[in-house]
Amino acid sequence: MDIKTHFIANKKIAEVISDEMIINRVEDGLDLLGDIYYQGFDKIIICEKNITPVFFDLKTGIAGEILQKFSNFRIQLAIVGDFSKYKSKSLSDFIYESNRGRLVSFVSSCADAINILSKS
């Protein structure tokens, strides 16, 4: 895993780059949060391909647990990917509501993620 730093509008944004699955369980999400937080970032971009598909099945509770921790630390998170493959109405609603807020965004490109995170 590598971290690419983006400095945009006086904001320091961490882009997580990896060809591997980074978040397989809740603990992996917490480890990532800690690593990024202690490197001085409060905004993170991660690709959907680096997160277990189980995360996107809201019944498992993994997404809720991980995102609650990000929220508690006030770490903004942008998840980049194509979420249309997930057919769950509850996930669609969750993505819609998340995108209306300020802490978690689901976007289709890294450019969109940087744009959103640099504004807040």
OpenMM code with the backbone's topology and positions (N, CA, C; nanometers):
from openmm import Vec3, app, unit

residues = "MET ASP ILE LYS THR HIS PHE ILE ALA ASN LYS LYS ILE ALA GLU VAL ILE SER ASP GLU MET ILE ILE ASN ARG VAL GLU ASP GLY LEU ASP LEU LEU GLY ASP ILE TYR TYR GLN GLY PHE ASP LYS ILE ILE ILE CYS GLU LYS ASN ILE THR PRO VAL PHE PHE ASP LEU LYS THR GLY ILE ALA GLY GLU ILE LEU GLN LYS PHE SER ASN PHE ARG ILE GLN LEU ALA ILE VAL GLY ASP PHE SER LYS TYR LYS SER LYS SER LEU SER ASP PHE ILE TYR GLU SER ASN ARG GLY ARG LEU VAL SER PHE VAL SER SER CYS ALA ASP ALA ILE ASN ILE LEU SER LYS SER".split()
positions = [
    Vec3(0.0841, -0.1179, 0.0000),
    Vec3(0.0000, 0.0000, 0.0000),
    Vec3(0.0886, 0.1241, 0.0000),
    Vec3(0.0531, 0.2190, -0.0844),
    Vec3(0.1213, 0.3470, -0.0895),
    Vec3(0.0205, 0.4577, -0.0613),
    Vec3(0.0720, 0.5691, -0.0142),
    Vec3(-0.0104, 0.6874, 0.0087),
    Vec3(0.0412, 0.7982, -0.0825),
    Vec3(-0.0475, 0.8474, -0.1668),
    Vec3(-0.0153, 0.9630, -0.2514),
    Vec3(-0.0784, 1.0846, -0.1838),
    Vec3(0.0006, 1.1875, -0.1654),
    Vec3(-0.0482, 1.3080, -0.0988),
    Vec3(-0.0889, 1.4117, -0.2028),
    Vec3(-0.2088, 1.4650, -0.1834),
    Vec3(-0.2580, 1.5750, -0.2668),
    Vec3(-0.2695, 1.6980, -0.1776),
    Vec3(-0.2090, 1.8079, -0.2185),
    Vec3(-0.2241, 1.9348, -0.1494),
    Vec3(-0.3108, 2.0234, -0.2380),
    Vec3(-0.4346, 2.0440, -0.1963),
    Vec3(-0.5298, 2.1219, -0.2748),
    Vec3(-0.5955, 2.2229, -0.1798),
    Vec3(-0.5901, 2.3490, -0.2167),
    Vec3(-0.6561, 2.4547, -0.1386),
    Vec3(-0.6231, 2.4434, 0.0103),
    Vec3(-0.4947, 2.4298, 0.0408),
    Vec3(-0.4471, 2.4173, 0.1788),
    Vec3(-0.5015, 2.2948, 0.2518),
    Vec3(-0.5433, 2.1944, 0.1780),
    Vec3(-0.5914, 2.0690, 0.2355),
    Vec3(-0.4921, 1.9587, 0.2014),
    Vec3(-0.4679, 1.8714, 0.2953),
    Vec3(-0.3778, 1.7581, 0.2754),
    Vec3(-0.4637, 1.6316, 0.2662),
    Vec3(-0.4684, 1.5732, 0.1473),
    Vec3(-0.5554, 1.4589, 0.1191),
    Vec3(-0.4696, 1.3360, 0.0910),
    Vec3(-0.5013, 1.2252, 0.1568),
    Vec3(-0.4299, 1.0986, 0.1351),
    Vec3(-0.5075, 1.0138, 0.0360),
    Vec3(-0.4401, 0.9739, -0.0706),
    Vec3(-0.4993, 0.8790, -0.1648),
    Vec3(-0.4301, 0.7446, -0.1435),
    Vec3(-0.5080, 0.6458, -0.1042),
    Vec3(-0.4551, 0.5122, -0.0796),
    Vec3(-0.4458, 0.4400, -0.2135),
    Vec3(-0.3263, 0.3910, -0.2446),
    Vec3(-0.3031, 0.3240, -0.3722),
    Vec3(-0.2550, 0.1820, -0.3447),
    Vec3(-0.3271, 0.0862, -0.4011),
    Vec3(-0.2896, -0.0537, -0.3830),
    Vec3(-0.3585, -0.1387, -0.4883),
    Vec3(-0.2933, -0.2479, -0.5243),
    Vec3(-0.3549, -0.3465, -0.6132),
    Vec3(-0.4217, -0.4571, -0.5326),
    Vec3(-0.4118, -0.4485, -0.4014),
    Vec3(-0.4640, -0.5534, -0.3141),
    Vec3(-0.5827, -0.5040, -0.2335),
    Vec3(-0.6545, -0.5985, -0.1757),
    Vec3(-0.7637, -0.5681, -0.0847),
    Vec3(-0.7010, -0.5145, 0.0439),
    Vec3(-0.7404, -0.3977, 0.0867),
    Vec3(-0.6847, -0.3363, 0.2070),
    Vec3(-0.7777, -0.3560, 0.3260),
    Vec3(-0.9069, -0.3438, 0.3014),
    Vec3(-1.0040, -0.3578, 0.4103),
    Vec3(-1.0842, -0.4859, 0.3876),
    Vec3(-1.0523, -0.5861, 0.4679),
    Vec3(-1.1255, -0.7130, 0.4654),
    Vec3(-1.2160, -0.7291, 0.5863),
    Vec3(-1.1816, -0.6601, 0.6948),
    Vec3(-1.2579, -0.6701, 0.8196),
    Vec3(-1.2575, -0.5340, 0.8872),
    Vec3(-1.3367, -0.5204, 0.9900),
    Vec3(-1.3467, -0.3937, 1.0623),
    Vec3(-1.2091, -0.3489, 1.1106),
    Vec3(-1.1317, -0.4417, 1.1636),
    Vec3(-0.9998, -0.4076, 1.2172),
    Vec3(-0.9077, -0.3469, 1.1112),
    Vec3(-0.9200, -0.3927, 0.9874),
    Vec3(-0.8387, -0.3367, 0.8786),
    Vec3(-0.8746, -0.1901, 0.8554),
    Vec3(-1.0026, -0.1604, 0.8626),
    Vec3(-1.0471, -0.0217, 0.8472),
    Vec3(-0.9936, 0.0663, 0.9593),
    Vec3(-0.9927, 0.0122, 1.0803),
    Vec3(-0.9413, 0.0878, 1.1944),
    Vec3(-0.7907, 0.1076, 1.1839),
    Vec3(-0.7202, 0.0050, 1.1354),
    Vec3(-0.5759, 0.0180, 1.1150),
    Vec3(-0.5457, 0.1274, 1.0119),
    Vec3(-0.6205, 0.1278, 0.9026),
    Vec3(-0.6014, 0.2303, 0.7998),
    Vec3(-0.6284, 0.3684, 0.8580),
    Vec3(-0.7366, 0.3808, 0.9312),
    Vec3(-0.7720, 0.5074, 0.9946),
    Vec3(-0.6579, 0.5557, 1.0833),
    Vec3(-0.6059, 0.4684, 1.1671),
    Vec3(-0.4973, 0.5057, 1.2566),
    Vec3(-0.3723, 0.5470, 1.1808),
    Vec3(-0.3351, 0.4675, 1.0804),
    Vec3(-0.2157, 0.4994, 1.0005),
    Vec3(-0.2277, 0.6371, 0.9362),
    Vec3(-0.3401, 0.6626, 0.8756),
    Vec3(-0.3604, 0.7891, 0.8042),
    Vec3(-0.3671, 0.9059, 0.9020),
    Vec3(-0.4399, 0.8870, 1.0105),
    Vec3(-0.4578, 0.9923, 1.1103),
    Vec3(-0.3229, 1.0342, 1.1693),
    Vec3(-0.2415, 0.9368, 1.2039),
    Vec3(-0.1130, 0.9677, 1.2662),
    Vec3(-0.0093, 1.0198, 1.1677),
    Vec3(-0.0393, 1.0141, 1.0388),
    Vec3(0.0465, 1.0778, 0.9384),
    Vec3(0.0016, 1.2212, 0.9106),
    Vec3(-0.1003, 1.2667, 0.9839),
    Vec3(-0.1430, 1.4056, 0.9737),
    Vec3(-0.2497, 1.4333, 0.8697),
    Vec3(-0.3146, 1.3288, 0.8202),
    Vec3(-0.4222, 1.3474, 0.7225),
    Vec3(-0.5570, 1.3472, 0.7936),
    Vec3(-0.6508, 1.4230, 0.7398),
    Vec3(-0.7883, 1.4134, 0.7882),
    Vec3(-0.8867, 1.3958, 0.6724),
    Vec3(-0.8301, 1.3619, 0.5553),
    Vec3(-0.9112, 1.3352, 0.4362),
    Vec3(-0.8468, 1.2189, 0.3617),
    Vec3(-0.9298, 1.1194, 0.3269),
    Vec3(-0.8778, 0.9972, 0.2663),
    Vec3(-0.9589, 0.9602, 0.1433),
    Vec3(-0.8870, 0.9157, 0.0404),
    Vec3(-0.9495, 0.8588, -0.0793),
    Vec3(-0.9071, 0.7126, -0.0863),
    Vec3(-1.0030, 0.6251, -0.1045),
    Vec3(-0.9742, 0.4827, -0.1231),
    Vec3(-1.0665, 0.4292, -0.2322),
    Vec3(-1.0167, 0.3347, -0.3093),
    Vec3(-1.0970, 0.2753, -0.4164),
    Vec3(-1.1823, 0.1611, -0.3635),
    Vec3(-1.2974, 0.1511, -0.4186),
    Vec3(-1.3916, 0.0439, -0.3838),
    Vec3(-1.3274, -0.0932, -0.4038),
    Vec3(-1.2396, -0.1071, -0.5017),
    Vec3(-1.1751, -0.2360, -0.5283),
    Vec3(-1.0827, -0.2788, -0.4140),
    Vec3(-1.0456, -0.1845, -0.3267),
    Vec3(-0.9594, -0.2142, -0.2137),
    Vec3(-1.0369, -0.2476, -0.0865),
    Vec3(-1.1684, -0.2550, -0.0994),
    Vec3(-1.2565, -0.2829, 0.0143),
    Vec3(-1.3348, -0.4102, -0.0162),
    Vec3(-1.3409, -0.4995, 0.0816),
    Vec3(-1.4140, -0.6239, 0.0625),
    Vec3(-1.5581, -0.5967, 0.0173),
    Vec3(-1.6103, -0.6762, -0.0758),
    Vec3(-1.7490, -0.6584, -0.1182),
    Vec3(-1.8490, -0.6729, -0.0031),
    Vec3(-1.8100, -0.7424, 0.1018),
    Vec3(-1.8970, -0.7595, 0.2189),
    Vec3(-1.9290, -0.6236, 0.2826),
    Vec3(-1.8384, -0.5285, 0.2719),
    Vec3(-1.8588, -0.3930, 0.3227),
    Vec3(-1.9869, -0.3327, 0.2643),
    Vec3(-2.0118, -0.3627, 0.1378),
    Vec3(-2.1252, -0.3027, 0.0666),
    Vec3(-2.2560, -0.3779, 0.0875),
    Vec3(-2.2530, -0.4841, 0.1678),
    Vec3(-2.3732, -0.5532, 0.2128),
    Vec3(-2.4026, -0.4994, 0.3526),
    Vec3(-2.4895, -0.4003, 0.3606),
    Vec3(-2.5104, -0.3288, 0.4858),
    Vec3(-2.5572, -0.4176, 0.5997),
    Vec3(-2.6163, -0.5322, 0.5686),
    Vec3(-2.6628, -0.6239, 0.6740),
    Vec3(-2.5482, -0.6769, 0.7591),
    Vec3(-2.4262, -0.6773, 0.7051),
    Vec3(-2.3122, -0.7296, 0.7809),
    Vec3(-2.2684, -0.6348, 0.8912),
    Vec3(-2.2976, -0.5066, 0.8769),
    Vec3(-2.2600, -0.4085, 0.9770),
    Vec3(-2.1167, -0.3579, 0.9656),
    Vec3(-2.0391, -0.4146, 0.8743),
    Vec3(-1.8991, -0.3737, 0.8601),
    Vec3(-1.8896, -0.2261, 0.8202),
    Vec3(-1.9675, -0.1859, 0.7231),
    Vec3(-1.9636, -0.0461, 0.6781),
    Vec3(-1.9991, 0.0473, 0.7935),
    Vec3(-2.1024, 0.0153, 0.8650),
    Vec3(-2.1452, 0.1001, 0.9763),
    Vec3(-2.0379, 0.1160, 1.0825),
    Vec3(-1.9752, 0.0053, 1.1193),
    Vec3(-1.8705, 0.0109, 1.2218),
    Vec3(-1.7513, 0.0939, 1.1767),
    Vec3(-1.7059, 0.0687, 1.0559),
    Vec3(-1.5891, 0.1408, 1.0053),
    Vec3(-1.6198, 0.2893, 0.9879),
    Vec3(-1.7317, 0.3192, 0.9255),
    Vec3(-1.7641, 0.4591, 0.8983),
    Vec3(-1.7926, 0.5365, 1.0266),
    Vec3(-1.8424, 0.4693, 1.1284),
    Vec3(-1.8641, 0.5352, 1.2580),
    Vec3(-1.7312, 0.5806, 1.3175),
    Vec3(-1.6290, 0.4970, 1.3052),
    Vec3(-1.4964, 0.5336, 1.3565),
    Vec3(-1.4395, 0.6532, 1.2796),
    Vec3(-1.4537, 0.6525, 1.1486),
    Vec3(-1.4073, 0.7663, 1.0689),
    Vec3(-1.4808, 0.8923, 1.1129),
    Vec3(-1.6082, 0.8780, 1.1369),
    Vec3(-1.6903, 0.9897, 1.1803),
    Vec3(-1.6459, 1.0404, 1.3178),
    Vec3(-1.6185, 0.9490, 1.4107),
    Vec3(-1.5748, 0.9873, 1.5449),
    Vec3(-1.4451, 1.0678, 1.5417),
    Vec3(-1.3557, 1.0324, 1.4501),
    Vec3(-1.2282, 1.1027, 1.4380),
    Vec3(-1.2367, 1.2219, 1.3436),
    Vec3(-1.3541, 1.2458, 1.2880),
    Vec3(-1.3758, 1.3550, 1.1932),
    Vec3(-1.2851, 1.3435, 1.0712),
    Vec3(-1.2643, 1.2207, 1.0248),
    Vec3(-1.1851, 1.1937, 0.9059),
    Vec3(-1.2814, 1.1834, 0.7882),
    Vec3(-1.2632, 1.2693, 0.6896),
    Vec3(-1.3474, 1.2628, 0.5709),
    Vec3(-1.2965, 1.1517, 0.4802),
    Vec3(-1.3893, 1.0779, 0.4239),
    Vec3(-1.3567, 0.9621, 0.3415),
    Vec3(-1.4313, 0.9703, 0.2101),
    Vec3(-1.3584, 0.9500, 0.1011),
    Vec3(-1.4201, 0.9386, -0.0307),
    Vec3(-1.3867, 0.7998, -0.0842),
    Vec3(-1.4897, 0.7262, -0.1202),
    Vec3(-1.4722, 0.5930, -0.1776),
    Vec3(-1.5017, 0.6045, -0.3263),
    Vec3(-1.4030, 0.5667, -0.4077),
    Vec3(-1.4116, 0.5807, -0.5529),
    Vec3(-1.4442, 0.4458, -0.6153),
    Vec3(-1.5475, 0.4432, -0.6990),
    Vec3(-1.5793, 0.3189, -0.7675),
    Vec3(-1.7072, 0.3268, -0.8459),
    Vec3(-1.7435, 0.2128, -0.9027),
    Vec3(-1.8702, 0.1984, -0.9748),
    Vec3(-1.9622, 0.1175, -0.8843),
    Vec3(-2.0553, 0.1846, -0.8218),
    Vec3(-2.1417, 0.1213, -0.7231),
    Vec3(-2.2708, 0.0670, -0.7848),
    Vec3(-2.2855, 0.0811, -0.9155),
    Vec3(-2.4074, 0.0351, -0.9824),
    Vec3(-2.4200, -0.1175, -0.9804),
    Vec3(-2.3107, -0.1872, -0.9599),
    Vec3(-2.3168, -0.3335, -0.9566),
    Vec3(-2.3837, -0.3852, -0.8300),
    Vec3(-2.3944, -0.3012, -0.7296),
    Vec3(-2.4616, -0.3395, -0.6054),
    Vec3(-2.6088, -0.3022, -0.6194),
    Vec3(-2.6939, -0.4014, -0.6162),
    Vec3(-2.8359, -0.3805, -0.6477),
    Vec3(-2.9234, -0.3525, -0.5253),
    Vec3(-2.8649, -0.3422, -0.4089),
    Vec3(-2.9395, -0.3220, -0.2852),
    Vec3(-2.9977, -0.1808, -0.2782),
    Vec3(-3.1283, -0.1727, -0.2536),
    Vec3(-3.1919, -0.0424, -0.2372),
    Vec3(-3.1400, 0.0260, -0.1117),
    Vec3(-3.1170, -0.0510, -0.0060),
    Vec3(-3.0668, 0.0103, 0.1171),
    Vec3(-2.9277, 0.0693, 0.0955),
    Vec3(-2.8442, 0.0044, 0.0163),
    Vec3(-2.7124, 0.0597, -0.0133),
    Vec3(-2.7257, 0.1857, -0.0985),
    Vec3(-2.8135, 0.1820, -0.1973),
    Vec3(-2.8364, 0.3015, -0.2806),
    Vec3(-2.8812, 0.4193, -0.1948),
    Vec3(-2.9723, 0.3924, -0.1026),
    Vec3(-3.0200, 0.4973, -0.0118),
    Vec3(-2.9070, 0.5471, 0.0781),
    Vec3(-2.8255, 0.4536, 0.1265),
    Vec3(-2.7129, 0.4875, 0.2127),
    Vec3(-2.6128, 0.5766, 0.1377),
    Vec3(-2.5818, 0.5401, 0.0150),
    Vec3(-2.4893, 0.6197, -0.0667),
    Vec3(-2.5471, 0.7589, -0.0909),
    Vec3(-2.6749, 0.7643, -0.1227),
    Vec3(-2.7403, 0.8931, -0.1465),
    Vec3(-2.7309, 0.9824, -0.0227),
    Vec3(-2.7652, 0.9279, 0.0931),
    Vec3(-2.7622, 1.0055, 0.2171),
    Vec3(-2.6195, 1.0440, 0.2547),
    Vec3(-2.5251, 0.9530, 0.2360),
    Vec3(-2.3846, 0.9838, 0.2663),
    Vec3(-2.3361, 1.0996, 0.1799),
    Vec3(-2.3709, 1.0973, 0.0540),
    Vec3(-2.3262, 1.2020, -0.0381),
    Vec3(-2.3889, 1.3377, -0.0080),
    Vec3(-2.4965, 1.3388, 0.0667),
    Vec3(-2.5580, 1.4656, 0.1077),
    Vec3(-2.4854, 1.5253, 0.2270),
    Vec3(-2.4112, 1.4410, 0.2998),
    Vec3(-2.3383, 1.4868, 0.4181),
    Vec3(-2.1986, 1.5332, 0.3842),
    Vec3(-2.1150, 1.5418, 0.4876),
    Vec3(-1.9807, 1.5961, 0.4687),
    Vec3(-1.8693, 1.4963, 0.4975),
    Vec3(-1.8992, 1.3844, 0.5633),
    Vec3(-1.7911, 1.2969, 0.6071),
    Vec3(-1.7597, 1.1820, 0.5127),
    Vec3(-1.8608, 1.1239, 0.4505),
    Vec3(-1.8386, 1.0090, 0.3618),
    Vec3(-1.9026, 1.0378, 0.2270),
    Vec3(-1.8229, 1.0180, 0.1219),
    Vec3(-1.8736, 1.0385, -0.0141),
    Vec3(-1.8419, 0.9164, -0.0987),
    Vec3(-1.9347, 0.8804, -0.1820),
    Vec3(-1.9164, 0.7732, -0.2793),
    Vec3(-1.9147, 0.8399, -0.4156),
    Vec3(-1.8020, 0.8307, -0.4858),
    Vec3(-1.7845, 0.9023, -0.6114),
    Vec3(-1.7313, 0.8089, -0.7194),
    Vec3(-1.7376, 0.8553, -0.8435),
    Vec3(-1.6984, 0.7688, -0.9549),
    Vec3(-1.5545, 0.7886, -1.0008),
    Vec3(-1.4874, 0.8940, -0.9530),
    Vec3(-1.3498, 0.9166, -0.9974),
    Vec3(-1.2671, 0.9810, -0.8864),
    Vec3(-1.1378, 0.9663, -0.8988),
    Vec3(-1.0463, 1.0290, -0.8041),
    Vec3(-1.0569, 1.1812, -0.8137),
    Vec3(-1.0756, 1.2316, -0.9343),
    Vec3(-1.0907, 1.3767, -0.9522),
    Vec3(-1.2122, 1.4283, -0.8753),
    Vec3(-1.3232, 1.3530, -0.8796),
    Vec3(-1.4425, 1.3916, -0.8035),
    Vec3(-1.4128, 1.3894, -0.6537),
    Vec3(-1.3384, 1.2874, -0.6096),
    Vec3(-1.3044, 1.2758, -0.4682),
    Vec3(-1.2211, 1.3959, -0.4225),
    Vec3(-1.1197, 1.4286, -0.4999),
    Vec3(-1.0341, 1.5427, -0.4652),
    Vec3(-1.1155, 1.6714, -0.4622),
    Vec3(-1.2035, 1.6880, -0.5589),
    Vec3(-1.2888, 1.8066, -0.5659),
    Vec3(-1.3745, 1.8192, -0.4400),
    Vec3(-1.4384, 1.7113, -0.3995),
    Vec3(-1.5255, 1.7139, -0.2824),
    Vec3(-1.4453, 1.7379, -0.1543),
    Vec3(-1.3352, 1.6658, -0.1389),
    Vec3(-1.2572, 1.6767, -0.0161),
    Vec3(-1.1842, 1.8092, -0.0040),
    Vec3(-1.1546, 1.8730, -0.1143),
    Vec3(-1.0832, 2.0005, -0.1073),
    Vec3(-1.1763, 2.1168, -0.0732),
    Vec3(-1.3059, 2.0951, -0.0836),
    Vec3(-1.4025, 2.2015, -0.0555),
    Vec3(-1.4392, 2.2113, 0.0917),
    Vec3(-1.4214, 2.1039, 0.1643),
    Vec3(-1.4682, 2.1071, 0.3037),
    Vec3(-1.3551, 2.0932, 0.4012),
] * unit.nanometer
topology = app.Topology()
chain = topology.addChain("A")
for resn in residues:
    res = topology.addResidue(resn, chain)
    for name in ("N", "CA", "C"):
        topology.addAtom(name, app.Element.getBySymbol(name[0]), res)
